[in-house]
Amino acid sequence: MTKTKNKTDELVFLPLGGSNEIGMNLNAYGFGPEGDKKWIVVDVGVTFAGEEGIPGVDLILPDPEFLETNKDDILAIILTHAHEDHIGAMGWLWPRIPAPVYATPFTAHLLRDKLRERGIERKVPLHEVPLKHRFQIGPFDIEYVTLTHSIAEPNGLAIHTPLGTVMHTGDWKIDIDPLIGEQTDSARIRQIGDDGVLAMICDSTNVFSEGEAGSEAGVRQGLFEAIAEQKGKVAVACFASNVARILSTVEAATAAGRSVSLIGRSMLRITGAAKAVGLLKDATFIEPEMARHLPDDKVLYLCTGSQGEPRAALARIAEGNHPFVTLGRGDTCLFSSREIPGNERAILELQNKLAMRGVNIITGKDRHIHVSGHPCRDELRAMYEMVRPQIAIPTHGEQRHLMEHAKFALSLQVPEALAVKNGDMIRLAPGPAAVIDEVPNGRLLVDGDAIIASDSETIRDRIRLGEHGYVMVSIAIDAKGRIKAGPDVRARGLSERNGSPAEGRLEQLADAAEEAFNRLKPDQRMDEETAEGFVMRAVRKACDRIFNKRPIVDVVVMTI
């Protein structure tokens, strides 16, 4: 049972990732009087840099600054499912927001791998809980509700509080035949709705799509048919996290007399986790070294890299440099996945590289080999009819998704609907729903083994290097401040003109550097910081004039 409410208590929802964007989910709920709330965190995910123009960065994290300043009041981190955009930042951000973590078995298994990679597995109090688990922590009575999605063990959360119940859906759809796992627990959702729901925080990904997302059972049939028709080697590219899709592919391959080989670390990691928790019990795989010796019509490769990731297995196959897998004329690659927004160009380039090798490409546009894991409008309508919330808060979508979802919810007779953004603190109760504050929010970047701010000097320098290049000037002087050697000018990333090398133009930079140095007074020449700064500014101006570029310029003045 939840505690008795006080007159000063309020219930708030705070999205810090996943609102105004798809992915990188980080949400929090607070309960208590102003300035003294207790918090739970729901999901801690990443997004991938992709084509966002951030050189040297692969992972992007939500900024947990607000939660970090209130970390002593965080009671728990609760994970809905194991997709990267829901758990991928845990290894990086948990030390900043340390709290007990709750997850169902499949999610917990994959999370342990992530924590182990960061060396913090033993530090994190991870509670592995069964499906449909319910537990009390502080003022929150939290209940896992079984849903369906494109991964094993997807859960919604019914968050019961003295001021009302919130239904947090996470990612979901309604799949009447999910192949792996249970169906959506519609009976329990209806009961929660009957008991009264204050607010629903709901997935908006497919709000513009009419109808239903479709069932994995239909994809299974499509894969059976498409794979059975092929004569050469077959590769299937899909999200490794979609265990049902992996199972369907294995069964389709077996029916066609093909052995299955897993290609890519994520594929090995996910299937290992699925086997560990009792999924994929009967699926068998052969090593890539063995698969390469099978006849072409007896092998199927399950590959990572459906989004065109440059270091993934399928990209290496397309480049012709994978150690075990080659695809060519007469072979087929099935893309059993959707295009994540922003990855379209990378996917097209990957498919073109495969096509240039003679590989036949089949996508979900050609055959029924993929369905979305997110709800379309008919499923959203069904969920609202079951839950009947007083307030709709769309999440997991760009601004246009959230606004359309709010409009759709109002058309379904939901009394209140708010399209919000990351950093908006929304009071759900008491009183009408409203944005009552805006807290610090944004993005952090994983740079090697460090976390840096998205507007850091490091990133600004990399972008500038890419756009404008780099110039190094060295000047050697004697004890009286006279030039003994140089200026020596070296440059990277500056263009040629009319077929002539840039060195001729570098001489003009050297002249500008020497002229600037000679304008300095004798005591200024002997002050390295003053001399270097003066020459640097002169060379920058010369670069702008000569190259129409503003490169990073370093100057070193040495006394010899």
C-alpha positions in Angstrom: 0.0 0.0 0.0 1.2 3.5 -0.7 1.6 6.0 2.2 -1.1 8.5 3.1 -0.8 11.7 1.1 0.0 15.1 2.7 -1.5 18.4 1.7 1.8 19.6 0.3 2.6 16.5 -1.7 2.7 16.6 -5.4 3.4 14.0 -8.1 5.6 15.1 -11.0 6.9 13.6 -14.2 10.3 14.7 -15.6 11.5 13.5 -19.1 15.3 14.1 -19.5 15.6 12.0 -22.7 13.2 10.6 -25.3 10.9 13.5 -25.5 11.4 15.6 -28.6 13.5 12.8 -30.0 13.3 9.0 -30.6 15.7 7.1 -28.4 18.0 8.0 -25.4 15.1 7.5 -22.9 15.6 8.8 -19.4 12.5 9.6 -17.3 11.9 10.3 -13.7 9.0 10.6 -11.3 9.0 12.6 -8.1 6.7 12.5 -5.1 6.6 14.7 -2.1 6.5 18.4 -1.1 8.3 21.0 -3.1 12.1 20.8 -2.4 11.8 17.4 -0.6 10.7 14.9 -3.2 11.7 11.2 -3.5 12.5 10.1 -7.1 12.4 7.0 -9.2 14.2 6.8 -12.6 12.7 4.9 -15.5 15.2 3.7 -18.1 18.7 5.1 -18.8 19.3 4.8 -22.6 21.7 6.0 -25.3 21.4 7.1 -28.9 24.0 6.7 -31.6 25.9 9.6 -33.2 25.1 8.4 -36.8 25.1 11.3 -39.2 24.9 14.0 -36.5 28.3 15.4 -37.5 30.1 14.7 -34.2 33.6 13.4 -35.2 35.0 10.6 -33.1 31.8 10.0 -31.1 29.6 6.9 -31.3 27.4 7.1 -28.2 25.3 10.0 -27.0 23.9 10.1 -23.4 21.2 12.1 -21.8 22.5 14.7 -19.3 21.5 13.6 -15.8 22.6 16.9 -14.1 19.3 17.4 -12.3 19.2 13.9 -11.0 22.8 14.0 -10.0 22.1 17.0 -7.8 19.3 15.0 -6.2 21.0 11.6 -6.2 20.5 11.1 -2.4 16.7 11.2 -3.0 16.7 8.6 -5.9 15.1 5.4 -4.5 15.4 3.2 -7.6 16.2 2.9 -11.3 13.6 0.7 -13.0 14.3 -0.7 -16.5 11.4 -1.5 -18.8 13.3 -3.6 -21.3 16.7 -4.2 -22.8 16.9 -2.1 -25.9 20.0 0.2 -26.1 17.9 3.3 -26.0 16.6 2.2 -22.6 19.6 0.6 -20.9 22.6 1.5 -23.0 23.7 4.4 -20.8 23.6 2.5 -17.5 27.3 1.6 -17.4 28.2 5.3 -18.0 25.7 7.1 -15.9 25.0 4.8 -12.9 28.0 6.2 -11.0 26.4 9.7 -11.2 23.0 8.5 -10.1 23.7 5.5 -7.9 20.6 3.7 -6.8 19.2 0.1 -6.7 18.3 -1.2 -10.1 15.3 -3.4 -10.9 14.9 -5.4 -14.1 13.4 -8.6 -15.4 15.7 -11.6 -16.2 16.5 -11.0 -19.8 17.1 -7.3 -19.3 19.2 -8.0 -16.1 21.4 -10.5 -18.0 22.2 -8.0 -20.7 22.7 -5.2 -18.2 25.3 -7.3 -16.3 27.4 -7.5 -19.5 27.3 -3.7 -19.8 28.2 -3.1 -16.2 31.0 -5.6 -16.4 32.4 -3.8 -19.4 32.6 -0.6 -17.3 34.0 -2.4 -14.3 31.1 -1.6 -12.0 29.1 -4.9 -12.0 29.9 -5.6 -8.3 29.1 -2.0 -7.3 25.5 -1.9 -8.7 22.7 -3.4 -6.5 20.8 -5.1 -9.3 17.5 -6.8 -8.3 16.4 -9.3 -10.9 12.6 -9.6 -10.6 10.0 -11.8 -12.3 7.5 -10.6 -14.9 4.4 -9.0 -13.3 6.4 -8.3 -10.2 5.0 -5.6 -7.8 7.0 -3.9 -5.1 6.9 -0.9 -2.8 9.7 1.6 -2.6 9.0 4.8 -0.6 5.8 6.4 -1.8 5.8 4.4 -5.0 4.0 1.1 -5.5 5.4 -0.2 -8.7 4.0 -3.0 -10.9 5.5 -4.5 -14.0 2.8 -5.0 -16.7 3.5 -7.4 -19.5 3.4 -5.9 -23.0 4.7 -6.9 -26.4 7.5 -5.3 -28.4 10.4 -6.3 -30.7 12.4 -7.6 -27.8 12.0 -10.2 -25.1 10.3 -9.2 -21.8 9.0 -5.7 -22.6 7.2 -4.2 -19.7 5.0 -1.2 -18.9 4.9 0.1 -15.4 1.9 0.9 -13.3 3.2 3.4 -10.8 0.7 3.7 -7.9 1.0 6.7 -5.6 -1.2 8.3 -3.0 -2.1 11.0 -5.6 -3.0 8.5 -8.4 -1.7 5.9 -10.7 0.5 6.5 -13.7 0.7 4.0 -16.6 4.2 4.3 -18.1 4.0 2.2 -21.3 7.7 2.1 -22.4 8.0 0.8 -25.9 5.1 -1.5 -26.9 2.6 -2.7 -29.5 -0.3 -5.2 -29.4 0.9 -8.5 -30.9 -1.6 -11.3 -30.7 1.0 -13.8 -31.6 4.5 -12.6 -30.4 6.1 -16.0 -30.9 8.3 -15.5 -27.8 6.9 -14.4 -24.5 3.4 -13.7 -23.4 0.8 -11.6 -25.1 0.0 -8.1 -23.9 -1.7 -8.5 -20.5 -4.9 -6.8 -21.6 -6.9 -8.1 -18.6 -4.6 -6.5 -16.1 -4.4 -3.2 -18.1 -8.2 -3.0 -18.1 -8.3 -3.7 -14.4 -5.8 -0.9 -13.8 -8.0 1.3 -16.0 -11.1 0.3 -14.0 -9.3 1.3 -10.8 -8.6 4.7 -12.2 -5.5 6.1 -13.9 -4.3 9.6 -13.4 -1.9 9.8 -16.4 -0.5 7.7 -19.2 3.0 8.3 -20.4 2.9 6.6 -23.9 5.0 5.7 -26.9 4.5 8.0 -29.9 6.8 6.5 -32.6 4.1 5.4 -35.0 1.4 7.9 -34.2 1.2 8.9 -37.9 0.7 5.3 -39.1 -2.9 4.1 -39.5 -3.9 0.5 -38.6 -1.7 -1.9 -36.6 2.0 -2.6 -36.5 1.4 -6.3 -37.3 2.4 -9.6 -35.7 5.7 -11.4 -35.6 3.8 -14.5 -36.8 3.2 -12.8 -40.2 6.9 -12.0 -40.5 7.7 -15.6 -39.7 5.7 -16.8 -42.7 7.3 -14.1 -44.9 10.8 -15.3 -43.9 9.8 -18.9 -44.5 8.7 -18.1 -48.1 11.6 -15.7 -49.0 14.4 -18.0 -47.6 12.9 -21.1 -49.3 13.1 -19.4 -52.7 16.9 -18.7 -52.6 19.5 -20.9 -54.2 22.8 -19.3 -53.1 24.0 -18.2 -49.7 21.6 -16.2 -47.6 22.3 -13.4 -45.1 19.6 -12.0 -42.9 20.2 -8.6 -41.3 18.1 -7.8 -38.3 18.3 -6.2 -34.9 20.0 -8.7 -32.6 17.6 -7.8 -29.8 14.6 -9.1 -31.7 14.8 -12.7 -30.3 11.5 -13.6 -32.0 12.9 -12.6 -35.4 16.0 -14.7 -34.7 13.9 -17.7 -33.8 11.8 -17.3 -37.0 14.9 -17.0 -39.1 16.4 -20.1 -37.6 13.1 -22.1 -38.1 12.9 -20.8 -41.7 16.5 -21.7 -42.4 16.0 -25.2 -40.9 12.9 -25.8 -43.1 15.0 -24.8 -46.1 17.8 -27.2 -45.1 20.2 -24.5 -44.1 22.5 -24.2 -41.0 22.6 -20.9 -39.3 25.8 -19.0 -38.3 25.7 -15.9 -36.1 27.8 -13.0 -37.4 28.5 -10.1 -35.1 29.2 -9.6 -31.5 25.8 -8.3 -30.6 24.2 -11.3 -32.2 26.3 -13.6 -30.1 25.6 -11.6 -26.9 21.9 -11.4 -27.3 21.4 -15.0 -28.3 23.6 -16.0 -25.3 21.3 -14.0 -23.0 18.2 -15.5 -24.6 19.5 -19.0 -24.0 20.5 -18.2 -20.5 17.0 -17.2 -19.5 15.3 -20.1 -21.2 14.5 -18.5 -24.6 15.8 -20.0 -27.9 16.2 -23.3 -26.1 16.2 -25.5 -29.2 18.0 -23.1 -31.5 21.4 -24.4 -32.7 24.2 -22.5 -34.5 27.4 -23.3 -36.3 30.6 -21.4 -36.1 31.5 -19.1 -39.1 34.6 -21.2 -39.7 32.5 -24.2 -40.3 29.8 -22.4 -42.3 32.3 -21.2 -44.9 32.8 -24.9 -46.0 29.1 -25.7 -46.5 27.5 -25.6 -49.9 26.0 -22.2 -50.8 22.4 -23.5 -50.5 23.0 -25.0 -47.0 24.0 -21.9 -45.1 22.3 -18.8 -43.7 24.1 -16.0 -41.9 22.4 -14.0 -39.2 24.1 -10.6 -39.3 24.3 -7.4 -37.3 24.6 -4.1 -39.2 21.2 -3.6 -40.7 21.5 0.1 -40.0 24.7 0.5 -42.1 27.0 0.8 -39.1 30.5 1.0 -40.5 32.1 -1.4 -38.1 29.3 -4.0 -38.0 29.5 -7.4 -39.6 27.4 -6.7 -42.6 29.5 -3.6 -43.5 32.7 -5.8 -43.5 30.9 -8.3 -45.7 29.9 -5.6 -48.1 33.5 -4.3 -48.2 34.8 -7.8 -48.9 37.0 -7.9 -45.8 35.1 -10.2 -43.4 37.4 -13.1 -42.4 34.8 -15.8 -42.8 31.8 -14.6 -44.9 31.8 -13.7 -48.6 28.7 -12.8 -50.5 28.5 -12.4 -54.3 26.6 -13.1 -57.4 23.7 -15.4 -56.8 23.6 -14.8 -53.0 20.8 -12.9 -51.2 20.7 -10.5 -48.3 17.3 -9.9 -46.5 17.0 -6.7 -44.5 14.5 -7.8 -41.8 14.5 -4.4 -40.0 13.3 -0.9 -40.3 15.3 2.2 -41.1 16.0 4.2 -38.0 15.6 7.9 -38.9 19.0 9.4 -39.7 20.4 6.1 -41.0 18.8 6.1 -44.4 22.0 7.2 -46.3 24.2 4.7 -44.5 21.8 1.9 -45.2 21.5 2.8 -48.9 25.3 2.9 -49.3 25.5 -0.5 -47.6 22.9 -2.0 -49.9 24.6 -0.5 -53.0 27.9 -2.0 -52.0 26.3 -5.4 -51.7 24.5 -4.9 -55.0 27.8 -4.1 -56.7 29.0 -7.5 -55.6 26.0 -9.1 -57.3 24.0 -9.7 -54.1 20.2 -9.7 -54.4 18.7 -7.3 -51.9 15.3 -8.0 -50.3 13.7 -5.5 -47.8 10.5 -5.1 -46.0 9.2 -3.1 -48.9 9.6 -6.1 -51.2 8.4 -8.9 -48.9 6.6 -9.2 -45.6 9.8 -9.7 -43.6 9.5 -6.9 -41.0 7.0 -5.3 -38.7 7.5 -2.4 -36.3 7.7 -2.9 -32.6 5.7 0.3 -31.9 2.0 1.0 -31.8 0.1 2.4 -34.8 -3.1 4.4 -34.3 -5.5 1.5 -33.9 -3.3 0.1 -31.1 -3.0 3.5 -29.5 -6.8 3.7 -29.6 -7.1 0.3 -28.0 -4.7 1.2 -25.2 -6.5 4.4 -24.4 -9.8 2.5 -24.3 -8.3 0.1 -21.8 -6.5 2.6 -19.6 -8.8 5.6 -19.8 -6.3 8.1 -18.3 -7.2 11.6 -17.1 -4.0 13.0 -18.6 -2.0 11.9 -21.7 1.7 12.7 -21.8 3.2 11.5 -25.2 6.8 10.5 -25.1 9.3 8.6 -27.3 9.0 10.9 -30.3 10.1 14.1 -32.1 8.0 17.2 -31.5 5.7 16.5 -34.4 5.0 13.0 -33.0 4.2 14.3 -29.6 1.9 17.1 -30.8 0.0 14.7 -33.1 -0.2 12.1 -30.2 -1.6 14.8 -27.9 -4.2 15.8 -30.5 -5.1 12.1 -31.0 -5.5 11.5 -27.3 -7.9 14.5 -27.0 -9.9 13.1 -29.9 -10.3 9.9 -27.8 -11.9 11.9 -25.0 -8.9 12.1 -22.8 -9.6 15.3 -20.7 -6.0 16.6 -20.7 -3.0 16.1 -23.1 0.4 17.8 -23.0 3.2 17.6 -25.6 6.3 18.3 -23.6 10.0 18.3 -24.1 13.1 17.1 -22.3 13.7 19.1 -19.1 10.0 20.0 -18.6 8.9 19.2 -15.1 5.2 18.3 -15.3 2.9 18.4 -12.2 0.5 15.5 -12.6 -1.3 16.1 -9.3 -2.8 17.8 -7.5 -4.7 20.1 -9.8 -4.6 20.2 -13.6 -1.5 19.0 -15.4 1.0 21.7 -16.0 4.7 22.4 -16.7 5.9 23.9 -13.5 9.6 24.1 -14.0 12.4 23.5 -16.6 15.5 21.8 -15.3 19.0 21.4 -16.9 19.0 18.9 -19.7 20.9 18.1 -22.8 23.4 15.6 -24.2 26.7 14.1 -23.1 29.1 12.5 -25.5 31.1 9.3 -25.0 34.6 10.1 -26.3 36.8 7.1 -26.0 36.6 6.2 -22.3 35.5 9.7 -21.2 32.2 11.6 -21.0 32.3 15.1 -22.4 29.8 17.9 -22.9 28.3 18.2 -26.3 29.5 21.8 -26.6 33.0 21.0 -25.3 36.1 22.6 -26.8 37.3 19.1 -27.8 34.3 18.7 -30.1 34.4 22.3 -31.4 38.1 21.8 -32.3 37.3 18.5 -34.2 34.6 20.1 -36.2 36.8 23.1 -37.0 39.7 20.8 -38.0 37.3 19.0 -40.3 36.0 22.2 -41.9 39.1 24.4 -41.9 42.2 22.4 -41.3 45.3 22.9 -39.1 48.4 25.1 -39.3 51.6 24.7 -37.2 54.2 27.5 -37.1 57.5 27.2 -35.3 60.1 30.0 -34.9 63.5 29.6 -33.3 65.1 32.7 -31.8 68.4 33.5 -30.1 68.9 35.1 -26.6 68.4 38.6 -28.0 65.0 37.7 -29.6 66.3 37.5 -33.2 65.0 34.8 -35.6 67.6 32.1 -36.1 65.4 29.5 -37.9 62.0 29.7 -39.5 59.2 30.5 -39.4 58.6 26.9 -40.4 55.0 26.4 -41.5 53.3 22.9 -41.7 49.6 22.5 -42.6 47.0 19.7 -42.8 43.6 19.9 -44.5 44.3 23.0 -46.6 43.4 22.7 -50.3 45.4 22.9 -53.5 44.6 25.5 -56.1 44.8 25.2 -59.9 46.6 21.9 -59.5 49.5 23.4 -57.6 50.4 22.2 -54.1 49.6 24.4 -51.2 53.2 24.8 -50.2 53.6 27.9 -52.3 50.8 29.5 -50.3 52.3 28.3 -47.1 55.3 30.6 -47.9 52.9 33.5 -47.7 51.9 32.3 -44.2 55.5 32.1 -43.2 56.0 35.7 -44.4 53.0 36.8 -42.4 54.4 35.1 -39.3 57.8 36.6 -39.7 56.4 40.1 -40.3 54.2 39.9 -37.2 57.1 38.6 -35.1 59.4 41.4 -36.2 56.8 44.0 -35.3 57.1 43.0 -31.6 59.3 44.9 -29.2 62.4 43.1 -28.0 60.9 42.3 -24.6 57.7 41.0 -26.2 59.7 38.6 -28.4 61.3 37.1 -25.3 57.9 36.5 -23.7 56.8 33.3 -25.4 53.1 33.6 -24.6 52.9 37.2 -25.9 54.9 36.4 -29.0 53.0 33.2 -29.8 49.6 34.8 -29.4 50.5 37.8 -31.6 51.9 35.6 -34.4 48.9 33.2 -34.2 46.4 36.0 -34.7 48.4 37.3 -37.7 48.6 33.8 -39.3 44.8 33.3 -38.8 44.1 36.6 -40.6 46.5 35.5 -43.4 44.7 32.1 -43.7 41.4 33.8 -44.1 42.8 36.0 -46.8 44.8 33.4 -48.7 42.7 30.2 -48.3 39.4 31.6 -47.3 39.6 29.3 -44.3 39.9 29.7 -40.5 42.0 26.8 -39.4 43.2 26.0 -35.9 46.7 27.7 -35.7 49.4 26.6 -33.2 52.6 28.7 -32.8 55.7 27.7 -31.0 58.5 30.2 -30.3 61.7 28.5 -29.0 64.9 30.1 -27.7 68.0 28.3 -28.9 
